[in-house]
Amino acid sequence: MRAFYGITLDSPLMLGTAQYPSPAVLEGAFRASRAAVATVSLRREGGAGQAFWDIIRDLGVHVLPNTAGCHSAREAITTAQMAREVFETNWIKLEVIGHADTLQPDPFGLLEATQALAADGFEVFPYTTEDQVLAARLLDAGAKVLMPWGAPIGSGLGLNNRYGLKTLRAAFPDVPMVIDAGLGLPSHAADAMEMGFDAVLLNTAVAQAGDPVAMARAFAMAVGAGALAHAADPMEPRDMAAPSTPVLGKAWL
C-alpha cells in the first residue's frame, strides 16, 4: 500500500458516512467493509451530534473530513478550517463544486483552495477530474494526493473515461491516487485497483444498497482482488486468439 501523507493504510477502501438507513447499519457496513478511512462532512457531524461521532471513533479508522456542498474556494476554505477544529486532523477531502447537475469540480476554485489550504498546513485530498494539466497544477499548489472522479457523484456509472484515468495514472506514477465518486458495483472498484490506483472512495453504492452490510463486504473483497491482480502483472489484451493448449506434440490423425 502506498502512503497517504506518511500514513500507510490497512485497506485501500475509503467509505463515506452519509445516507445509511440507521446508525447500526452504518456501523455494520463499516466493519464488514474493513475500510481504513471514513469520510465525514462537517454538516453531517453537526446534524447527528455526539452519537455519530462516537460511532466513528469506535470504528478505529482514519477520519477524512470533506467540504461537500461547497461551491466556491472561499466556502471550501472556511469549511476546511472549521472541520480541522472539530475533527482534529489536517486531512481534508477538498470539494469545490462547479456544476450543479454533474457535480463536476470547479478547477479554478479547486486550485485556489488547494493552494491556500496547503499553505495553511492542511494535507489536501482534492476531488478532481482526470485532467492531467489540472493534476499537475494541484500538485504544484501543494497537494500530494489526487482523487480523480470515476463518474459523477452518486451516479453508479463506474469508470466513465478509462483512457483518461489510465493516462493520468501513467503520467504521475509516484503520486498516491484515489478513485472518488461514481462507483456503483464491486466490479467497478476492482477495475480501478487493477488499473493501478491506490484506493477507492465510495458512499452511495453501499449506503443505498438493499443490504448495505453485504454490499460493503463485497466491496472489501473486490478491492483486495483488484489490488492482487495489479500486483500480479496481468496479461495485456490481444486482438487475436491465442491457444492456451500448445499444439507441439499433438497427435496428427
Disulfide bonds with the S-S distance in Angstrom:
none
